[in-house]
Amino acid sequence: MQLASLLIALNILAATIWLLLKNRNAALILILFGMLMTLVAWLLDLPGVRQEFGSYVFFELHAWATRVFSSRLAGSGLMVMLLFGYLEYMKTLKADSAFVYVTLQPLSVLRNNPNLACLILIPIGTLLSYALPSATAVGLLLVATLYPVLRKIGMSKMSILSIIVATTLLDLGLNSPNANRAADFLGMEVSAYTRYQMQVVIPILIIITGVYFFFGRCKSRKEGYDTPVPVRPAADDLAWKKDAPLYYALLPVLPLLLSLVFSFTLPRESADSYLSGINGAILLSFLVAGLIDAFHVRSYNKALTSMSVFWRGMGNGFASVVVMIIAADIFAEGLMRMGVIDTMVSLAESVRIGKTGITVMLAVLTMFSTVITGSATASFAAYGAIAPNVAFQFGADPLQVVLTVQLLAGFARALTPISIVIIALAEAVDVPPIKLVRYHLVPVSIISVLTLIYLLTITLI
């Protein structure tokens, strides 16, 4: 039965990929096939499915889909909608133009060689990812602030998105749900686990930055730089047209600054509290921006009218991103109910290979599970749980195995068009998620191989 369910799931997965490549309605395809796999799992009487859905499976499927919508809207979906609302408000205030003007002053030196930007931005973005718990939040905040600036200096849309994705690859820090889960698996404090992460982060960051720099140079030579507007003299970009007061340049980065403050000062106990801190930072930024605008225009009615676009932006975020995130959740749940991950976990436990081989196998299976489900959290929860015992059986260092699996699971988020961060970034700039994955498939694959080799050859102290 397990083999039959795996074969059916793989066929449905192949059909899904084929339809997505044909640019069919991605959200509808993922929802329908996710529910189809859940129905098939119920018909095959796979473990736990009958107990969860009972006898009235069609009614329960509807109730389950409703619960997925509700949970996402109350969690990361709300964060995405708030960010989209705030970005729309910044465009209305022309604060984004002010930020571009101010930031262009120092970054204009990169105009003749935009690819140097990755040497600066990837380490900075990684620091933000360390401080903030959500890769999606970091990515969207960088899209809001750095994307228009880098477009002005001549970088292509895909190159910029690729660099932003690179800043979200490393899953680090006390606030990371997977880091906390890894510490639990190993029976240690998360602060102790993150100290081991810090031993490897700089070499891995050098690998990421170096690969993206050379990849960007090769791409730019092959495709040439593209610009969003006709090329103009550099002085034109550096001339302020007074669309808004210059101090408005602070407003686009206000949620980021407040998120960092909340991250370092507020107690963190769960992923929900992380999201609450980010959501609170966005809402507070929105209110502060509204008050500043009211004082500037000297009319509360005009300020309130401008603030109303926030809700329109939230609606756009729901229609373009949140629905896709929910659809990906339903599809991933369907795959897991078909026993795909359980089958691969059983395979990992049953093989008899050396300690290096078992580390590689667990890492590859975790990445593959992340790619097909879109969730690094779910795949690491499955493989990370068995990693310490399996490592002990094969004479490997459990810490080294868990650390390798956890970091590579984060890399795999960038290799699937149904991960939250890829969906959010792609939709934010109107690019198909599958196109974004294709673009950086080569650099992320190279980075994954080099990182795996590095982690297999070091000794943690």
MODA-V974456 format. One record per residue. N is the residue number from 0. RES is the residue in three letters. PHI is phi in whole degrees, -180 to 180 (NA if undefined). D_FIRST is the distance of its C-alpha to the first C-alpha in Angstrom with 1 decimal. Layout:
{{N	RES	PHI	D_FIRST} {N	RES	PHI	D_FIRST}}
//
This chain:
{{0	MET	NA	0.0} {1	GLN	-64	3.8} {2	LEU	-65	5.4} {3	ALA	-63	5.1} {4	SER	-65	6.2} {5	LEU	-65	8.6} {6	LEU	-64	10.0} {7	ILE	-63	10.6} {8	ALA	-63	12.2} {9	LEU	-67	14.2} {10	ASN	-67	15.5} {11	ILE	-66	16.6} {12	LEU	-62	18.1} {13	ALA	-63	20.0} {14	ALA	-63	21.2} {15	THR	-63	22.4} {16	ILE	-62	24.3} {17	TRP	-62	25.9} {18	LEU	-68	27.1} {19	LEU	-66	28.5} {20	LEU	-67	30.3} {21	LYS	-84	31.8} {22	ASN	59	33.2} {23	ARG	-77	31.6} {24	ASN	-64	31.7} {25	ALA	-63	29.7} {26	ALA	-62	29.4} {27	LEU	-66	28.4} {28	ILE	-62	25.7} {29	LEU	-65	24.2} {30	ILE	-65	24.4} {31	LEU	-64	22.9} {32	PHE	-72	20.0} {33	GLY	-64	19.3} {34	MET	-70	19.4} {35	LEU	-62	17.3} {36	MET	-66	14.4} {37	THR	-65	15.0} {38	LEU	-64	15.1} {39	VAL	-63	11.8} {40	ALA	-63	10.2} {41	TRP	-67	12.3} {42	LEU	-66	11.3} {43	LEU	-82	7.5} {44	ASP	57	9.1} {45	LEU	-72	8.0} {46	PRO	-54	10.6} {47	GLY	87	14.1} {48	VAL	-74	13.9} {49	ARG	-62	15.0} {50	GLN	-65	17.6} {51	GLU	-76	18.9} {52	PHE	-104	19.2} {53	GLY	65	19.8} {54	SER	-87	20.3} {55	TYR	-95	22.5} {56	VAL	-65	20.0} {57	PHE	-67	22.5} {58	PHE	-68	25.3} {59	GLU	-69	23.3} {60	LEU	-61	22.1} {61	HIS	-64	25.8} {62	ALA	-65	26.8} {63	TRP	-65	24.3} {64	ALA	-60	25.7} {65	THR	-64	29.2} {66	ARG	-65	28.6} {67	VAL	-63	27.5} {68	PHE	-59	30.8} {69	SER	-64	32.8} {70	SER	-67	31.6} {71	ARG	-69	32.1} {72	LEU	-65	35.5} {73	ALA	-88	36.6} {74	GLY	-117	35.5} {75	SER	-66	35.5} {76	GLY	-63	35.9} {77	LEU	-64	39.2} {78	MET	-60	40.3} {79	VAL	-62	39.7} {80	MET	-63	41.6} {81	LEU	-64	44.5} {82	LEU	-64	44.7} {83	PHE	-65	44.9} {84	GLY	-62	47.5} {85	TYR	-67	49.6} {86	LEU	-63	49.4} {87	GLU	-65	50.6} {88	TYR	-67	53.4} {89	MET	-63	54.5} {90	LYS	-65	54.8} {91	THR	-65	57.0} {92	LEU	-79	59.3} {93	LYS	63	59.4} {94	ALA	-67	58.5} {95	ASP	-65	56.1} {96	SER	-66	59.1} {97	ALA	-63	61.1} {98	PHE	-65	58.3} {99	VAL	-60	58.0} {100	TYR	-61	61.8} {101	VAL	-65	62.0} {102	THR	-74	59.1} {103	LEU	-66	60.4} {104	GLN	-58	63.6} {105	PRO	-77	62.0} {106	LEU	-80	59.1} {107	SER	-63	61.5} {108	VAL	-66	62.1} {109	LEU	-89	58.7} {110	ARG	-56	59.6} {111	ASN	-82	60.3} {112	ASN	-149	57.2} {113	PRO	-60	54.5} {114	ASN	-67	51.8} {115	LEU	-64	53.7} {116	ALA	-58	52.3} {117	CYS	-66	49.0} {118	LEU	-66	50.9} {119	ILE	-96	52.1} {120	LEU	-78	49.5} {121	ILE	-64	46.3} {122	PRO	-62	47.8} {123	ILE	-65	49.2} {124	GLY	-63	45.9} {125	THR	-66	44.0} {126	LEU	-62	46.5} {127	LEU	-64	45.8} {128	SER	-64	42.1} {129	TYR	-67	42.9} {130	ALA	-80	45.0} {131	LEU	-101	42.9} {132	PRO	-83	39.3} {133	SER	-115	38.0} {134	ALA	-63	37.5} {135	THR	-65	37.6} {136	ALA	-63	40.9} {137	VAL	-60	42.4} {138	GLY	-61	41.4} {139	LEU	-68	42.7} {140	LEU	-66	45.9} {141	LEU	-71	46.5} {142	VAL	-61	46.0} {143	ALA	-67	48.6} {144	THR	-101	51.1} {145	LEU	-91	50.8} {146	TYR	-55	49.3} {147	PRO	-64	52.5} {148	VAL	-68	54.6} {149	LEU	-68	52.7} {150	ARG	-64	52.8} {151	LYS	-66	56.6} {152	ILE	-89	57.0} {153	GLY	105	55.2} {154	MET	-80	51.6} {155	SER	-74	49.0} {156	LYS	-57	46.5} {157	MET	-70	43.5} {158	SER	-63	45.4} {159	ILE	-65	46.1} {160	LEU	-61	42.5} {161	SER	-63	41.3} {162	ILE	-66	43.7} {163	ILE	-64	42.7} {164	VAL	-60	39.0} {165	ALA	-61	40.3} {166	THR	-70	41.9} {167	THR	-102	38.5} {168	LEU	-68	36.6} {169	LEU	-81	37.6} {170	ASP	-99	35.9} {171	LEU	-127	38.7} {172	GLY	98	40.8} {173	LEU	-63	41.0} {174	ASN	-86	39.8} {175	SER	-74	36.5} {176	PRO	-58	33.5} {177	ASN	-71	31.6} {178	ALA	-66	34.6} {179	ASN	-64	34.8} {180	ARG	-68	31.1} {181	ALA	-62	31.7} {182	ALA	-62	34.7} {183	ASP	-63	32.8} {184	PHE	-61	30.2} {185	LEU	-91	33.2} {186	GLY	70	35.2} {187	MET	-131	38.1} {188	GLU	-71	40.2} {189	VAL	-64	39.3} {190	SER	-64	42.9} {191	ALA	-68	42.5} {192	TYR	-64	39.2} {193	THR	-67	41.0} {194	ARG	-65	43.8} {195	TYR	-68	41.5} {196	GLN	-59	40.3} {197	MET	-65	44.0} {198	GLN	-66	44.5} {199	VAL	-109	42.3} {200	VAL	-68	42.8} {201	ILE	-67	46.1} {202	PRO	-59	44.9} {203	ILE	-68	41.7} {204	LEU	-64	43.8} {205	ILE	-64	46.1} {206	ILE	-60	43.3} {207	ILE	-60	42.1} {208	THR	-65	45.6} {209	GLY	-64	46.6} {210	VAL	-63	43.6} {211	TYR	-68	44.1} {212	PHE	-64	47.9} {213	PHE	-70	47.7} {214	PHE	-64	44.8} {215	GLY	-62	47.0} {216	ARG	-64	50.0} {217	CYS	-64	48.2} {218	LYS	-65	46.9} {219	SER	-68	50.3} {220	ARG	-68	52.1} {221	LYS	-78	49.7} {222	GLU	-103	49.6} {223	GLY	80	52.7} {224	TYR	-79	53.1} {225	ASP	-117	52.8} {226	THR	-125	54.7} {227	PRO	-76	54.1} {228	VAL	-137	57.8} {229	PRO	-56	60.5} {230	VAL	-62	61.8} {231	ARG	-127	64.8} {232	PRO	-58	67.1} {233	ALA	-57	65.7} {234	ALA	-62	68.6} {235	ASP	-64	67.2} {236	ASP	-68	64.0} {237	LEU	-92	66.0} {238	ALA	-96	68.4} {239	TRP	-84	67.6} {240	LYS	-96	67.9} {241	LYS	59	68.1} {242	ASP	-67	65.2} {243	ALA	-156	64.8} {244	PRO	-60	66.5} {245	LEU	-62	65.5} {246	TYR	-69	64.4} {247	TYR	-65	61.6} {248	ALA	-61	59.9} {249	LEU	-75	58.8} {250	LEU	-64	56.8} {251	PRO	-61	53.7} {252	VAL	-96	53.1} {253	LEU	-61	53.9} {254	PRO	-60	50.3} {255	LEU	-66	49.5} {256	LEU	-64	52.5} {257	LEU	-68	51.8} {258	SER	-62	48.1} {259	LEU	-65	49.3} {260	VAL	-62	51.8} {261	PHE	-63	49.2} {262	SER	-64	46.7} {263	PHE	-89	49.3} {264	THR	-112	51.0} {265	LEU	-89	48.5} {266	PRO	-67	46.2} {267	ARG	-122	42.6} {268	GLU	-125	39.9} {269	SER	-158	36.9} {270	ALA	-62	35.6} {271	ASP	-62	37.0} {272	SER	-69	40.4} {273	TYR	-61	40.3} {274	LEU	-64	39.7} {275	SER	-62	42.4} {276	GLY	-64	44.9} {277	ILE	-67	44.2} {278	ASN	-61	44.4} {279	GLY	-63	47.6} {280	ALA	-64	49.1} {281	ILE	-67	48.5} {282	LEU	-64	50.0} {283	LEU	-64	53.0} {284	SER	-62	53.6} {285	PHE	-60	53.6} {286	LEU	-67	56.2} {287	VAL	-63	58.3} {288	ALA	-62	58.3} {289	GLY	-63	59.3} {290	LEU	-65	62.2} {291	ILE	-62	63.4} {292	ASP	-66	63.3} {293	ALA	-62	65.2} {294	PHE	-67	68.0} {295	HIS	-70	68.0} {296	VAL	-83	68.4} {297	ARG	57	70.5} {298	SER	-153	68.8} {299	TYR	-69	66.1} {300	ASN	-65	65.4} {301	LYS	-64	64.7} {302	ALA	-64	62.5} {303	LEU	-66	60.5} {304	THR	-63	60.1} {305	SER	-66	58.8} {306	MET	-67	56.4} {307	SER	-66	54.8} {308	VAL	-69	53.0} {309	PHE	-56	50.8} {310	TRP	-70	48.9} {311	ARG	-65	48.6} {312	GLY	-64	47.1} {313	MET	-61	44.6} {314	GLY	-64	43.6} {315	ASN	-63	43.3} {316	GLY	-64	41.0} {317	PHE	-65	38.8} {318	ALA	-67	38.6} {319	SER	-96	38.1} {320	VAL	-118	36.2} {321	VAL	-62	34.8} {322	VAL	-60	32.9} {323	MET	-67	31.2} {324	ILE	-63	30.4} {325	ILE	-63	28.9} {326	ALA	-62	26.9} {327	ALA	-64	25.6} {328	ASP	-62	24.6} {329	ILE	-63	22.6} {330	PHE	-65	20.8} {331	ALA	-64	20.1} {332	GLU	-62	18.8} {333	GLY	-62	16.4} {334	LEU	-62	15.1} {335	MET	-70	14.9} {336	ARG	-69	13.0} {337	MET	-76	10.3} {338	GLY	82	10.1} {339	VAL	-63	12.0} {340	ILE	-68	14.7} {341	ASP	-59	12.8} {342	THR	-63	11.0} {343	MET	-71	14.6} {344	VAL	-64	16.2} {345	SER	-61	14.2} {346	LEU	-63	15.3} {347	ALA	-63	18.8} {348	GLU	-75	19.0} {349	SER	-94	18.0} {350	VAL	-74	20.4} {351	ARG	-128	23.9} {352	ILE	-131	26.5} {353	GLY	-70	29.8} {354	LYS	-66	30.8} {355	THR	-68	31.6} {356	GLY	-62	28.4} {357	ILE	-70	26.2} {358	THR	-65	28.4} {359	VAL	-62	27.9} {360	MET	-63	24.2} {361	LEU	-62	23.9} {362	ALA	-65	26.3} {363	VAL	-66	24.7} {364	LEU	-65	21.2} {365	THR	-65	23.0} {366	MET	-64	24.9} {367	PHE	-64	22.0} {368	SER	-64	20.2} {369	THR	-65	23.6} {370	VAL	-63	24.1} {371	ILE	-82	20.9} {372	THR	-102	21.2} {373	GLY	78	25.0} {374	SER	-127	25.3} {375	ALA	-70	26.7} {376	THR	-65	26.7} {377	ALA	-67	22.9} {378	SER	-69	22.1} {379	PHE	-70	24.9} {380	ALA	-60	23.9} {381	ALA	-76	20.6} {382	TYR	-84	22.0} {383	GLY	-63	25.5} {384	ALA	-66	24.4} {385	ILE	-94	23.1} {386	ALA	-59	25.8} {387	PRO	-60	28.7} {388	ASN	-66	26.9} {389	VAL	-64	25.4} {390	ALA	-61	28.9} {391	PHE	-62	30.6} {392	GLN	-62	28.5} {393	PHE	-99	29.5} {394	GLY	76	33.1} {395	ALA	-93	32.9} {396	ASP	-79	34.8} {397	PRO	-56	32.4} {398	LEU	-62	34.8} {399	GLN	-66	34.8} {400	VAL	-67	31.0} {401	VAL	-64	30.5} {402	LEU	-62	33.5} {403	THR	-63	32.1} {404	VAL	-63	28.7} {405	GLN	-66	30.4} {406	LEU	-69	32.9} {407	LEU	-72	30.7} {408	ALA	-62	28.3} {409	GLY	-65	31.5} {410	PHE	-61	32.3} {411	ALA	-66	28.9} {412	ARG	-58	29.9} {413	ALA	-82	32.4} {414	LEU	-107	30.0} {415	THR	-131	27.9} {416	PRO	-76	29.4} {417	ILE	-113	27.6} {418	SER	-81	29.0} {419	ILE	-60	31.7} {420	VAL	-66	34.5} {421	ILE	-68	34.0} {422	ILE	-59	33.8} {423	ALA	-64	36.8} {424	LEU	-67	38.9} {425	ALA	-65	38.2} {426	GLU	-69	38.9} {427	ALA	-63	42.0} {428	VAL	-119	43.7} {429	ASP	60	42.1} {430	VAL	-126	40.0} {431	PRO	-61	36.5} {432	PRO	-55	34.0} {433	ILE	-65	32.5} {434	LYS	-68	36.1} {435	LEU	-65	36.7} {436	VAL	-63	33.5} {437	ARG	-60	34.6} {438	TYR	-63	38.1} {439	HIS	-107	37.3} {440	LEU	-60	34.3} {441	VAL	-66	36.5} {442	PRO	-63	38.5} {443	VAL	-67	35.6} {444	SER	-64	33.7} {445	ILE	-63	36.9} {446	ILE	-61	37.4} {447	SER	-63	33.9} {448	VAL	-66	34.5} {449	LEU	-64	38.0} {450	THR	-65	37.0} {451	LEU	-62	34.2} {452	ILE	-62	36.8} {453	TYR	-62	39.4} {454	LEU	-68	37.2} {455	LEU	-78	36.2} {456	THR	-106	39.9} {457	ILE	-95	41.6} {458	THR	-121	42.2} {459	LEU	-78	42.1} {460	ILE	-125	45.1}}
//
